[in-house]
Amino acid sequence: MTAFTTPSAPGLSRRVLLRGGLAGAGLLTLAACRSAADTASSAANGSAGPRRGGVLTVGTGVDFTPSLLFAQSANTLVQRLVFNTLTRYDDRLQPQPELATSWQTAADGTSITLKLREDVLFHSGRRFTADDVVFAVKNLQNPARSAQLRSTAATVTDFRKNGDFELTLVLAHPVSNLFDLFEFMIIPDSATVEDAVAGTRLVGTGPFTLTERKPGSSITFARNEKYWNAGRPYLDGVEIRIVPQAESLLSSLKTGQTHLSYSVRGKDVATLKSDTQFRIKQYDTGSGAYYIGANLTAEHVSDKRVRQAIAWAVDRDRLVQQALGGYGTVSSVPWPKSSPAYSEAGAGRYSHDPDKARALLKDAGLTTLTLPFAHSNEPGATAIAQILQYDLKQVGIETVLQPTDSPTMQKQLISQTMPALWTLSHGFAQLHPATLAVSAYPFNEARNSSHFSSPAYTDIVQKAWNRPDSDSPEAKALYQQITDVLLDEEFVIDLAIAGLVEVAGGKVRGVDLNKFGYLNLDDSYLTA
């Protein structure tokens, strides 16, 4: 085993953290820092600091899909309210304690020993132990869960318990994104997990308990009075309201019926910036990337020249300005600027060049073609699809728009039954770069939504994944090779990194999202 290392030492890389451990006091330190920041902010706004009580209302455009609870797909606001994870990343992608208080990784990277909190209860009153971590890993290994990090979970080949609160995970090989798994993997109650995916009951160890779910309307939660994080949460409860209409969501925020949202359109955010009753916060990781996917089994798009033509045809600047209200970044690659895989050259590889697009189509023996094009039926997604339809038409590609509800599209994405073209947004690029290529449905090297397969792509991805470090020059060289394949093959045609924007009413304090978009309200409160 390597030596125990705490995250407070200056200059630590992620590689060192993967080999080290973290003191349980780290969680208290971070909480104290956040509380101090919130107190200062509250003082500036005439508040005495964290206040207990009140129900926070959160508006979102997409309903929660219980069957995809473990897939990290569509609405992810519910997960961290009810459940906890083993660790969580800070702003520098350095893992911090949650249910795991410390850890040590073997020198060869093929095992990790976790020490767990001993004061955690499930909402049912049952004590959390190492057996629950074993169940959580096996749950993600189950193909029925459609977990996008299933491949990483599957590298765990054995479990060695040392009592109820110490566990060693034995790995088939070193994996550079192990802490991505720990950040992603919510810890459910084994006795009620089938109820969870049916949407009838959610039992975890988190700060809130589910009290009522009205599909298509709302989900409500009450404070967990036996939460292990002493004194938290401050809130009495949370209500997530499903508001698919952008205008209705905006009105709900303005009238104070909704306190918080991450679903406000960019152009609507722009109208709120000068309103002092709102606090606007942008996350530098972005909220995923908008893209056009191509099903390589469909006629015409199996030719990469056609896919490259589509990449040149799109006016990404207009897309960002008109559809995203300026809250986004033009990009030909999936990586946000915070990623170690990001490069300006990659992001700017494809610009708006209709002539080049037409030349590539001509080279492929085509002048005009008609393709089905699926998109979400949400208003913002429809606007994006219409912009893309116009751009493609200018180069001779007619598209037949197929509006589809979000849960159905997610299921089609998982089952690889998409039409010739589709547009959605994808995540996972905000974490370890190998996670995107071994986990995300559109990019998975072993089985992706586009039916793309390449020995060269698989080889590069596996090399980037099967290593104990994630930020060495060798690792970054592999990320560049992955990017080169993506830009050449264009089975996923990235368009823009969407801005992740938090719109909060003036009374809201202390909210946060983790790197997977899970809503953390441990330290959240409402001022008077």
Beta strands, then each sheet from edge to edge (+ up, - down):
strand 1: 55-60
strand 2: 87-89
strand 3: 95-97
strand 4: 100-105
strand 5: 111-116
strand 6: 156-161
strand 7: 166-171
strand 8: 208-214
strand 9: 218-223
strand 10: 237-242
strand 11: 260-261
strand 12: 278-283
strand 13: 289-294
strand 14: 328-330
strand 15: 369-376
strand 16: 397-404
strand 17: 421-426
strand 18: 492-498
strand 19: 500-505
strand 20: 508-509
strand 21: 512-513
strand 22: 519-520
strand 23: 525-526
sheet 1: 8+ 9- 10+ 1+ 11+ 19- 12+
sheet 2: 2+ 3-
sheet 3: 4+ 5- 7+ 6-
sheet 4: 14+ 18- 13+ 17- 15- 16-
sheet 5: 20+ 23-
sheet 6: 21+ 22-
end
